[in-house]
Structure formats: C-alpha cells, structure tokens
Amino acid sequence: MRSEPPNHSEPGRSAQDHFRPTARTGRIEAQRGLPSDEPGAYGYAAAPEPHGTWPEQAAPARGRRPRREKRSRGAVPVPGPLPLSRPPGRDQPGSPTPGTPARPRRRKVLKRVTVGMAVLLVVQFLSVLSYNWFTPPRTSYMFQSGEPIVYQYVSIDHISRFTLAATIAHEDQQLGTRVGAFTWEELTQRAEAWQKGEKDPSGSTIPQQLVKNIYLWPSQDPLRKSLEAGLATELSLTVPSKRVLELYLNYAQFAPKLYGICAASWYYFNTPPWAMTEHQAGQLMGVLPLPERVRRAPQGGIDLGPSADPLAWDLINGAANVWVPRQIEGMGGWQAVVSTVGITDMASDHAADRTSGDSCSTMPASVTKRIAEDAAGR
C-alpha cells in the first residue's frame, strides 16, 4: 500500500488548504496573465495590485533584483569599485579616459600652424627667387587698379643708360653698394617718424618699392610696412641689384593704369626706351611720386601747361632741371652711377637684338589705344 506523504503543513490546516494557491502564487499568475478566482490572489482581499514595480517582498524568485538598502535623505552614497570593463566607445583613440585629463588639442593645432607657416615661407622664398629669370605680366598693384592695363616688358639691355642713372640717383643711390634693402639707421628713423605721426625722412628704397608693387597694397599701415621690410630684405639678398633695377623700371607706374618704362617712353615721348634723353629721363623721375595726377600733352610729352596739376608740375620740373642732374653729378656722372649695379655698356651695344620681343622697338598696341582714347576725350 502507498504510504501517505508526511504532512508538513501548519496545525489546523488541511491538505487541500496546503495546495491552495497562495497570495504569492496568485501574483505570479496575474503577472503571467493566468486567471485566478481566489479572493486573495493579489495579496489583499479588498485592494487591487498597484501598477508599476513589484513590492520587494513579493518579487519573482527568478531574476530577482538585489534589495536596495534604505538610506536617510541627504546621505552621501559610498562609491563602489570601478567596473573592470570600460563603457562602449571609451577604448577608441582620442577618447578621454575616466580619471585622466583629456588629451590636449593645442599640440595638433600648433603643429598644423607650424607646418603651414613653413610651407608658406618656402613657397614665398621660391617666388622671390624666381624673379631672377621670370617676369610675371601682372603685379598686385596692376590687379588692384583694374583693367585695362597699359604695359609691356622691356629688357634692361634696351633701356637708356640715362634713364638707369636717373632712376638710381633719384630713387636709391645705394642700390648697388648697400647690403640688404635698407640700413638699420633708416629703419629706425622711419619707425620713430611713424610713431610721431611725421613724414618718412628717407623714403622707401627701390627694393621696398618693388616688393610693394609686386606683392602688397597701397597703404601706410604697420602690417604692410613690416611685410615690405621682410620681403625687400629677402629680395635684395637673392636677386642681383641689376635685375632689381630692371624689374623696378618695368613695374613702376607712370600714369593712371600705365606701367613700365616701355609704355611710358612711347606714351609720353613717342620714342623707344633706349632713345630717351637725359631731360626726358629726369622728367619721368618726377612722375613717379604722383603718377595718378600726370597726363600726356595733346601733341606729345608730359602736360605741363595751365591745366597740369600744380604739385605734379613742381615735381616734374624740379626733378628734370635740378635734383636729378645734381645728384648724378655728385655721384661722378651717369657712367659711374650705372656701374654701381654692374652695367658698363651702352644700350646701343645691343642694337642687333632690337628685333626681339623684349626690346620694345615698336609702340605697344595698348599705348596706341590709350593715346586714341585720350584724344577722344574719354
């Protein structure tokens, strides 16, 4: 015979009551969606089960959450041990690690700036160095003045030695004898004059004027002056003074939107640059300070009549009749002047090469057009 199982129920409780679903079982059935007809299935006879989380004492046995300890309001929790594994994304390069300072980005920025500056300096140095053999058809000043530009290049071999001597004597007497673009004494005097708001006592040298025309803009602000000083020094140390003089005369402005000695000689005097006289060369030196105020006379030559600008009139006559002849004479004559930049020949010695494209042997088409526009009153 089968023996009866031992009764472990409480005294006074029948076996039927022992297998009857308890409140806890009723909750599980309710959670799983099973019907329960017991009045105490939700733990309390009259109160329904509250929505939300389960009471801690009635949490399901499987997957039970650890019981949280109650703490009084305002208590500071004690931090537990850090997890052994890092949260996702923290192991990637460049991500900040907890407990360590973020990786500084200033090093990267500084490195990029340094590399960029180095590349810029190399490109700028190569640009200056290229002027030993390369003559761009446009400069910064030409672009800023806008089209149409009157310009044509001419080799220094086909420029009158009177013009070369007048340019050195009037613009920069130490061009061929000075090391660098200027002396420190001149630089100090200019800085002091600028701080006091006074006029520049010495004026810019030919290398300074040349780099200003090629690279910079017409202004007297400290930034332009600083860039001009650095570029001019680099130009003087990498390009011979003879080539510097050639570039200067090709890029100097002699009238509104008219640049270079080739265009100027034909525009004003209807003559090629190798045939200019001492007086004509002196007059063009007086044009350089105020080229925007100078006009061509209707019958040729520089306009010095009643309609001429008074200041331009003074500069042109003073340079041609007083300053340039006196300075050339003080330097030992035009031959001694041009020899300071290594020129010992005459323009006539290159007459056989006047059929080449850089001789400016005929009037440029842009000059012909400009003269026609002037005659039409445009």
GIMO-V776636 format. One record per run of one state. SS is the DSSP state (a for helix, b for strand, c for the rest). FROM is the first residue (numbers start at 1). LEN is the number of residues. If there is no record, write none. Layout:
BEGIN
ss: [SS/SS]
from: [FROM/FROM]
len: [LEN/LEN]
END
This chain:
BEGIN
ss: [c/a/c/a/c/a/c/a/c/a/c/b/c/a/c/a/c/a/c/a/c/a/c/a/c/b/c/b/c/a/c/a/c/a/c/b/c/b/c/a/c/a/c/a/c/a/c]
from: [1/15/19/23/33/56/59/106/131/140/146/150/151/156/159/161/172/184/197/206/216/222/239/241/252/253/256/258/260/261/270/273/276/278/294/296/297/302/303/310/331/334/340/347/354/365/376]
len: [14/4/4/10/23/3/47/25/9/6/4/1/5/3/2/11/12/13/9/10/6/17/2/11/1/3/2/2/1/9/3/3/2/16/2/1/5/1/7/21/3/6/7/7/11/11/3]
END
